[in-house]
Amino acid sequence: MNAMSPLVRSFVAHFGEMGSRWGINRTVGQIYALIFVSPQALNADEIAECLEFSRSNVSMGLKELQAWRLVKLRHLPGDRREYFEAPSDAWEIFRTLAEERRRREIEPTLSMLRNALLETPSIEEDRIAQERMRGMHDLIELLSTWFDDVQKMDSQTLGQLMKMGSKVQKMLELPGRIGRAVTGKSAPEESAG
């Protein structure tokens, strides 16, 4: 790997800074950014040299990225070293991150909420707390179902959905407008009648 260009250096530095906000350390963010923009798979020595990190820091960072399924291990013919590459499709990366966050953060929360909702409240405060937990549980379950549906969509469909933005709300309101047009009632008449 040659020295980083100013463009790549800027990208790698930014990912390092953003890493802590995303729940990973700076080193891991920089390693991932370098692998992501690299036109070829990189080995740990190349990464360490390019980023001027210790080999042990790079090894730990690569292990974390593998645990998150954000990098893939490759072997090149005639070379015993391990090489790493990242998916080039941003949607694939987004899906992987969302799936891993769900597995690590959402599922344990749902499990705790399910157990809490099985309890029989003995005092009024627990009954109120349980009602609120049920609302949180139901919202997370709904989002999980939506997430499962979104995960099944191809990248092009996902892109189109995201571009629709607030148009989705207008589409959801369309049946009500059609119904009012057919019955000749306006929205206030419907709610009053």
Sequence and secondary structure as in RCSB ss.txt:
>XXXX:A:sequence
MNAMSPLVRSFVAHFGEMGSRWGINRTVGQIYALIFVSPQALNADEIAECLEFSRSNVSMGLKELQAWRLVKLRH
LPGDRREYFEAPSDAWEIFRTLAEERRRREIEPTLSMLRNALLETPSIEEDRIAQERMRGMHDLIELLSTWFDDV
QKMDSQTLGQLMKMGSKVQKMLELPGRIGRAVTGKSAPEESAG
>XXXX:A:secstr
     HHHHHHHHHHHHHHGGGTS HHHHHHHHHHHH SS EEHHHHHHHHT  HHHHHHHHHHHHHTT SEEEE
 TT  SEEEE  S HHHHHHHHHHHHIIIIIHHHHHHHHHHHHS   SHHHHHHHHHHHHHHHHHHHHHHHHHHH
HTS HHHHHHHHHHTTHHHHHHHHHHHHHHHHHT  HHHHHH 
